[in-house]
């Protein structure tokens, strides 16, 4: 007897201190797992080199962002380093309802908001190998002043202390290994019984089957 159960989509939430490599990791995951949907966030920050509108973020003005807050368009939103970030509700709900898994790239404030509302998902935290390496990566970007880098390091220290918010913690020595580790997590979570919803008809058929001893 085979049960044709239904699986709801699983949200995989990835967060990390700025400069740890979560964006690079998420890009690699999207390339390796094309079936994994990506929730494109909205932001008011300036576009960085190599980023594309609608692929990495929806880049909008602060005025438009605040209007979306008033409209209740965001599942979560936060202000980080003087910029706003938010995840739209409708795209997430539609993706999960179709049974598709979705990848969310969030800052720690967004994670805290989801935890506060008991949002059901798999929370993954990426750590830098060291604070020295984190500083080196931020400097390599070439997009922030020494003062801003110092501020990001201090923020990163506080974020690292919040590791208990997450289900999994991974140290990012290199992006390839980190992506592979997250792919293993995704595979494991997809097999968990909590994500499997057998239909009532299938269960009734099984319970009345003559093959039950």
Buried (B, 14 or more C-beta within 10 A) or exposed (E): EEEEEEEBBBBBBBBBBBBBBBBBBBBBBBEEBEEBBBBBBBBBBEEEEEBEEEEBBBBBEEEBBBEBEEEEBBBBBBBBEEBBBBBBEEBBEEBBEEEBBBBBBBBBBBBBBBBEEEBEBBBBBBBBEEEEBBBEBBEEEEEBEEEBBEBBBEBBEEBBEBEEBBEBEBBBEEBEEBBBBBBEBBEEBBEEEEBEEBEEEBEEBBEEEEEEE
